[in-house]
Amino acid sequence: MHPPRTERAFTLLEVLVVVAILGILASLLLPTLARSRDSARTAVCTSQLRQFGLAAQMYWDDQDGCAFRYRGPATNGGDLYWFGWIERGAEGSRRFDPAQGALWRYLPEARIQTCPSLPAQGRRLKPKAATAAGGYGYNLTLSAPLDRPLFRISSATRPTELAVFADSAQINTFQAPASPENPMVEPFFYVSTNEATAHFRHAAAAAVVFVDGHVAREQPEPDSLDPRLPDARIARLRTRILVLP
């Protein structure tokens, strides 16, 4: 008869060595996975802004070169904006209808969703409506009040340098659940030269689509970061890309 076989167990030292190796491998892989995730989010955002740019160009063609307004009249218990109709009422529970937006008919069937990097703000994100409404802001230079003539896109003598839409958000401290003691990030609907509403959420850069349709990453205007929540990276875009010469 053969002698009984004995199973050799791992020693405590061997187990600790394996755990240490796995820990080292995880520490090497996690930053790579995080970069891959961020790159995927940036790619989705860039694609969506490009769709916005193409939709805007089709709109201008159909409207004899006239740009759409940032905001329209009040109607049906809510307000019309370039991105759709949003109900007045409690923040985070208001109804939202994107089909009433200026560009809806020109967008692909999948429509445009909120930039995936915006929900990554987590618990400090304050939604504006019950469903997605925002994440991209319209350049106010291209808009006009209801009592003024529409802006003609042919007035843009630098189409490669004039922004149409950009990643956008603002710091809210005045609407619950936000407060001065609890500043929160919320989607915003325009970018301008005098307010910190551009959101540099892609590796400290903001994605911007220009009048000619190309999308680029932009850095913030120096010393324009909103100090109420500095790590959220909400600031102003460069003045040059927001104004006419």
Secondary structure, 3 states (H helix, E strand, C coil): CCCCCCCCCCCHHHHHHHHHHHHHHHHHHHHHHHHHHHHHHHHHHHHHHHHHHHHHHHHHHHCCCECCCCEEEEECCEEEECCEEEECCCCCCCCEEHHHCCCHHHCCCCCCCCCCCCHHHHHHECCCCCCCCCCEEEEHHHCCCCCCCCCEHHHCCCCCCCEEEEEEEEEECCCCCCECCECEEEECCEECCCCCCEECCECCEEEEEECCCCEEEECCCCCCCCCCCHHHCEECCCHHHCCCC
